[in-house]
Amino acid sequence: MHKIAIDESIVAQVKAQRGKLNRYDSLVGRKTALVVIDMQNAFMLPGMPVEVPAARDIVPNVNKLAAATRAAGGKVVWVQMCLEGQTEAWRVFFDGDPRRATLSELTPGARGFELHADLDVRPDDAIVVKRRYSAFIQGSSDIDRRLRAAGIDTVIIVGTLTNVCCESSARDAMMLNYRLVFVADANAALSDSEHNATLGSILRVFGDVATTSEAVALLSAEGREQAA
């Protein structure tokens, strides 16, 4: 698990700007989606071409958030990276990454493409395939259409890599007018420094940064407010 340490100057700037650290005191469950980015074997199994060892550590937190989202009436969306057929359309990626095994493993039917076996994927959850780092960028996937059709206006981002696909998806979601919560201990990068740099950027500009327990509490807060 990453050692979380957001730069104190960023924390001070955010508090000065907002009057508090995070924007949201509760989340409306039925309008919230947990978006799980790239928790596939290609990123999680030992020896895979894009292995992220820390991704294995966050599985319990991802499952906990999935359960809390469902309990609150929200939607769980499992996003899978697919590189099949993209060698020409995304040449800048393939020209810059010599690991052809990445292409092979992130192709449907390959073991690497599959979601990790320890993830609690349920039949009512959604599966979205994306073809760029960001799930929300134009032409990458149909996630925006599907979330809007379901009445979703808030996304909780978890998965791997923190500073690549998760950050890219989070930035684009916010700029498409989704409320954003980025979970510090349910995202995984290759180093603490990369992980924390993303947390600082997200908190400073794009959305809230919360722990798993804090995000679960946000989802539960709506029910407490209604009961009161």
C-alpha positions in Angstrom: 0.0 0.0 0.0 1.3 3.5 -0.8 2.4 5.9 1.9 0.1 8.8 1.3 1.6 12.2 1.6 0.1 15.2 -0.2 2.3 18.2 -0.2 1.4 20.6 2.7 1.4 23.6 0.4 -1.3 22.1 -1.7 -3.4 21.3 1.3 -3.0 24.9 2.6 -3.9 26.3 -0.9 -7.0 24.2 -1.1 -8.2 25.1 2.4 -7.6 28.8 1.7 -9.6 28.6 -1.5 -12.5 26.4 -0.3 -12.6 27.0 3.4 -12.3 23.3 3.9 -10.3 20.4 2.3 -13.0 18.5 0.4 -16.1 19.8 -1.3 -18.5 17.0 -0.6 -20.0 16.1 2.8 -22.2 13.3 1.3 -22.9 11.6 -2.0 -26.3 10.7 -3.4 -26.0 7.0 -3.8 -28.3 6.5 -6.8 -26.4 9.2 -8.7 -23.0 7.8 -7.9 -20.8 5.3 -9.9 -17.7 3.6 -8.7 -15.5 3.5 -11.7 -12.8 0.8 -11.4 -10.0 1.4 -13.9 -7.9 -1.4 -15.4 -7.8 -3.9 -12.5 -6.9 -6.6 -15.1 -4.4 -9.4 -15.0 -2.0 -7.5 -17.3 -1.5 -5.0 -14.5 -1.8 -7.3 -11.5 -0.2 -10.7 -12.0 3.5 -11.2 -11.3 5.6 -11.2 -14.5 3.0 -9.5 -16.6 4.3 -6.7 -19.0 2.8 -3.8 -17.1 2.7 -5.3 -13.6 1.9 -2.9 -10.8 2.6 -4.8 -7.6 0.7 -2.2 -5.4 -2.5 -2.9 -7.4 -2.8 -6.3 -5.7 -2.8 -4.5 -2.3 -5.9 -2.4 -3.1 -8.2 -5.2 -4.0 -9.9 -5.4 -0.6 -10.6 -1.6 -0.6 -11.9 -1.8 -4.2 -14.3 -4.6 -3.1 -15.3 -2.7 0.0 -16.2 0.4 -2.1 -18.1 -1.7 -4.6 -20.2 -3.2 -1.8 -20.9 0.3 -0.4 -21.8 1.7 -3.7 -24.3 -1.0 -4.5 -25.8 -0.7 -1.0 -26.3 3.0 -1.6 -28.1 2.4 -4.8 -25.2 3.4 -7.1 -23.6 1.7 -10.0 -20.3 -0.2 -10.1 -18.5 0.0 -13.5 -15.4 -2.2 -14.2 -13.3 -0.6 -17.0 -10.9 -2.8 -19.1 -8.1 -1.5 -21.3 -8.1 -2.9 -24.8 -5.4 -2.2 -27.4 -6.7 -4.5 -30.1 -6.8 -2.7 -33.5 -5.2 0.4 -32.2 -1.7 0.2 -33.6 -2.4 2.7 -36.4 -5.0 4.9 -34.7 -2.7 5.3 -31.7 0.7 5.1 -33.3 2.3 7.6 -30.8 1.6 5.0 -28.1 2.9 2.0 -30.0 5.9 3.8 -31.4 6.9 4.8 -27.9 6.3 1.5 -26.1 8.4 -1.4 -27.5 6.7 -4.0 -25.2 4.6 -5.8 -27.9 3.5 -8.1 -25.1 1.4 -5.3 -23.8 -0.7 -5.4 -27.0 -1.0 -9.2 -26.8 -2.1 -9.2 -23.2 -4.6 -6.3 -23.5 -6.5 -8.0 -26.3 -9.9 -9.7 -25.6 -9.3 -13.4 -25.1 -5.9 -13.0 -23.5 -5.3 -13.8 -19.9 -4.0 -10.3 -19.3 -7.3 -8.7 -20.5 -9.4 -10.5 -17.9 -10.3 -8.8 -14.6 -8.4 -10.1 -11.6 -10.1 -13.1 -10.0 -10.1 -11.6 -6.5 -12.4 -8.7 -7.6 -16.0 -8.9 -6.5 -17.6 -8.4 -9.8 -21.4 -8.9 -9.7 -23.9 -9.7 -12.6 -25.6 -6.3 -12.2 -22.4 -4.4 -12.5 -21.4 -2.7 -15.8 -18.4 -3.7 -17.9 -16.9 -1.0 -20.1 -14.0 -1.4 -22.6 -11.8 1.6 -23.2 -9.1 2.2 -25.9 -7.2 5.1 -24.4 -5.8 5.9 -21.0 -8.9 7.9 -20.2 -12.2 6.1 -20.2 -14.0 9.5 -20.7 -12.1 11.0 -23.6 -13.9 11.1 -26.9 -13.8 7.8 -28.8 -12.3 5.8 -25.9 -15.5 4.2 -24.6 -19.2 4.7 -24.2 -19.0 5.2 -20.4 -20.2 8.8 -20.5 -23.4 7.9 -22.4 -24.1 5.0 -20.1 -23.6 6.9 -16.9 -25.8 9.8 -18.1 -28.5 7.4 -19.1 -28.4 5.9 -15.6 -28.7 9.4 -14.0 -25.1 9.4 -12.7 -23.5 12.8 -11.9 -20.8 11.6 -9.5 -17.9 9.3 -10.0 -15.6 7.6 -7.5 -12.3 6.7 -9.3 -10.2 3.7 -8.2 -7.8 1.3 -9.9 -4.4 1.5 -11.7 -2.2 3.2 -12.6 -2.9 6.2 -10.4 -1.0 8.6 -12.5 -1.9 7.3 -15.9 -5.3 5.8 -16.7 -6.9 6.8 -13.3 -5.7 10.4 -13.4 -6.6 10.8 -17.1 -10.1 9.4 -16.5 -10.6 11.6 -13.4 -9.6 14.8 -15.1 -11.8 14.1 -18.1 -14.8 13.1 -16.0 -14.6 16.4 -14.0 -14.3 18.4 -17.2 -17.5 16.6 -18.5 -19.2 18.0 -15.3 -19.1 14.9 -13.1 -18.5 15.4 -9.4 -15.3 13.5 -8.6 -14.0 11.6 -5.6 -10.5 10.0 -6.1 -9.7 7.3 -3.5 -6.2 7.6 -2.1 -5.9 4.0 -0.8 -7.7 2.4 -3.7 -5.5 3.5 -6.5 -2.1 2.1 -7.3 1.0 3.4 -9.1 4.6 2.2 -9.5 5.9 4.5 -6.8 4.8 6.6 -3.8 6.0 9.8 -5.5 4.0 9.2 -8.7 0.9 8.3 -6.6 1.1 11.3 -4.4 1.8 13.7 -7.3 -1.5 12.7 -8.8 -3.3 13.1 -5.4 -2.0 16.6 -5.1 -3.1 17.5 -8.7 -6.6 16.0 -8.2 -7.2 17.7 -4.8 -5.9 21.1 -6.0 -8.1 21.3 -9.1 -10.2 18.4 -10.1 -12.0 16.9 -7.2 -11.9 15.5 -3.7 -9.4 13.0 -2.4 -10.6 10.6 0.2 -9.6 7.3 1.9 -11.8 4.2 1.4 -13.4 4.6 4.8 -14.1 8.3 4.1 -15.7 7.4 0.7 -17.8 4.7 2.4 -18.9 7.3 5.0 -19.9 9.8 2.2 -22.1 7.1 0.6 -23.7 6.3 3.9 -24.2 10.0 4.9 -27.2 10.4 2.6 -29.1 7.6 4.4 -28.3 9.2 7.8 -29.5 12.6 6.6 -32.8 11.2 5.4 -33.3 9.3 8.6 -32.7 12.5 10.6 
